[in-house]
Amino acid sequence: MQKQNETPASTEISFLNCIDLSNPDTQQSVSLLKQACLDCGFFYVTNHGISQEFMEEVFSQSRKFFELPSSEKMKVLRNEKHRGYTPVLDELLDPDNQIHGDYKEGYYVGVEVPEDDPEAHKPFYGPNVWPEDGILPGWRQTMEKFHQQALGVARAVARIIALALDLEADFFDKPEMLGHPIAVMRLLHYAGQISDPSKGLYGAGAHSDYGLITLLATDDVYGLQICKDKDAQPQVWEFVAPLKGAFIVNLGDMLERWSNCIFKSTLHRVLGNGQERYSIAYFVEPSHECLVECLPTCKSEKKPPKFPPIKCGTYLSQRYKDTHANLNVYNKHQS
């Protein structure tokens, strides 16, 4: 199953701009971010306010969950609201090039909305699914704290993005945007399979993210690759180096729509090299009702909007449905 658009496994490393959130020179941060967004849609964020000690605790707790027996993990299987455990092969991100789903397992944690809340009926909203406290003491509290802190980082990054698009700094802070976001955290574990693109085997297939931005924290194992030009033939892939204490940030498809393709979402994938790998992805999207339409600073008579307006909730629901296994598959297995 040799792919026509695939170069041999690359060992090239992509050098990314680094945005220091403690830098008082906002204009420098805006300039670095804008350059990164125009170049490849990926950059590092450092001095983001989450301590290294706490980051290590979150990774430690993540590892404890994935080390549980499969029977325990299946008790908190992903539900229709995308909360809980996703088994290996559950997600198929690149059906044109993958012969199986992704060789990774994950765990979704979203914004906690009580079941009796009027908002709880919406996709991606509702109560989270948690392992029993007796099995993993303090696990829920650790993950809720990280979810909250990561959202603060995302809002800080979004303010710099707004300035880079010639908008007011607080543009994305509005209630219908990141005031009441759909913020989904996903713990990820790659068990140590060796990927082989020529045979359609990947840790995570090539894809772009769906939302506004994604924050990614990783351990020190290489695996993430990006393709700066998704239309190139053949595609050229470069590794992104892990950077201790930093988030790797990438732009999502929604920001590409908003910016009328001035800022583009970037194809990325994960190749396993035989080493176990852990990461935490934090997907940041606006509220369900937010209408994603071309920004006023990104259109003109010569550059009319390329995409029709769409509600965020509608868009996300379809994208998740397209890439995840039908939950009935697991019901059949368990019965």
HELIX and SHEET records of a PDB file:
HELIX    1   1 THR A   26  ASP A   39  1                                  14    
HELIX    2   2 GLN A   52  PHE A   66  1                                  15    
HELIX    3   3 SER A   70  LYS A   73  1                                   4    
HELIX    4   4 MET A   74  VAL A   76  5                                   3    
HELIX    5   5 PRO A  118  HIS A  121  5                                   4    
HELIX    6   6 TRP A  139  ALA A  164  1                                  26    
HELIX    7   7 PHE A  171  ASP A  173  5                                   3    
HELIX    8   8 PRO A  175  GLY A  179  3                                   5    
HELIX    9   9 PRO A  197  LYS A  199  5                                   3    
HELIX   10  10 ASP A  253  TRP A  258  1                                   6    
HELIX   11  11 PRO A  296  CYS A  298  5                                   3    
HELIX   12  12 CYS A  312  THR A  323  1                                  12    
HELIX   13  13 ASN A  328  GLN A  334  1                                   7    
SHEET    1   A 5 ILE A  13  SER A  14  0                                        
SHEET    2   A 5 GLU A 238  VAL A 240  1                                        
SHEET    3   A 5 LEU A 224  CYS A 227 -1                                        
SHEET    4   A 5 LEU A 267  VAL A 270 -1                                        
SHEET    5   A 5 ALA A 204  HIS A 207 -1                                        
SHEET    1   B 8 CYS A  18  ASP A  20  0                                        
SHEET    2   B 8 PHE A  42  THR A  46  1                                        
SHEET    3   B 8 PHE A 247  LEU A 251 -1                                        
SHEET    4   B 8 ILE A 213  THR A 218 -1                                        
SHEET    5   B 8 ARG A 277  GLU A 285 -1                                        
SHEET    6   B 8 ILE A 182  TYR A 190 -1                                        
SHEET    7   B 8 GLU A 105  VAL A 109 -1                                        
SHEET    8   B 8 GLY A  84  THR A  86 -1                                        
SHEET    1   C 2 LEU A 291  VAL A 292  0                                        
SHEET    2   C 2 ILE A 310  LYS A 311 -1                                        
END                                                                             
